[in-house]
Amino acid sequence: MTTLYGIRTIAEQSVANLFTANAASLPGVEIALGQTDQTRNLPIIIIHAESARAHPDLGGTPLGNFEITLKIYVYSSADDSTLAEHRQRVEVTQGIMENTAALQAQWTQGSLYFSQIVSDDEAVAERRYGNAIQYTLVAVYPPAS
């Protein structure tokens, strides 16, 4: 069985793979993973598996079932993009994440059972548009036999 940190890494990498496969629908948008100190440019999408816990109803221990809180941050510069363009990026982001079968195909280790949007919060600060879109993912690692 993997650690909680490990399943978070798998989630971030798998979602990044999905966004890479759909890069043509988000031209010029950088994709970044988790919390890093790398220099980031706008527009950007940050994929962050904020937390993970054993799934009590599906046998977290020893079967390896996890519930993951995934946040996708979409940032655009108000100097380079209109609010309408930013909201279009958010809509495309949500559309990519709605394709659970495609995300399951990109899952790097174990299996993804479920993905559901929980919320979408929008804000404007320091000439940036930003959305924090939260998802709940349920996955298994290793696959239960």
Buried (B, 14 or more C-beta within 10 A) or exposed (E): BBEBEBBBBBBBBBBBBBBEBBEEEBEEBBBBBBEEEEEEEBBBBBBBBBEBEBBEEBEBEEBBBBBBBBBBBBBBBBEEBEEEEBBBBBEBBBEBBEBBEBBBEBBBBBBBBBBEEEEBEBEEEEEBBBBBBBBEBBBBBEEEE
